[in-house]
């Protein structure tokens, strides 16, 4: 007999994906008028945006990106590149402090053939990792098990990012 795994909290994601926004989702999040909690934005200044990934690989999966729209990493001006890397470092330190994770994945997929889901706005992925944090569910059932709701993760991490200031 087939068993059912119920995850009713996923419905808002499904419904949101059906209401495709016009324009770049990351540019929308970089806009100071966009509600930070609704957008899961932890930090934004004139150079960089840091937000939770709405479709995370792991709990605490963050995205760090230039506030300005662009897909070409090599074309970043020096000041933006410097600020971006500074924020990636700070994000890594925050995740290590907040989650006491013994490892991190930090990476960037540039272009669809490299695995980028959003190809027009470059972004780093910063993920906390723990020994044994993967299991059989993604392989067998095409399901990821997340131990915490996204908005709880956002609330837990926000105080750390508020310390960054501008």
PyMOL commands that set and color helices and strands:
alter all, ss='L'
color gray80, all
select helices_A, chain A and resi 8-18+25-30+36-39+73-75+78-99+112-114+137-140+150-162
alter helices_A, ss='H'
color red, helices_A
select strands_A, chain A and resi 41-44+48-52+62-66+103-108+124-129
alter strands_A, ss='S'
color yellow, strands_A
deselect
rebuild
show_as cartoon
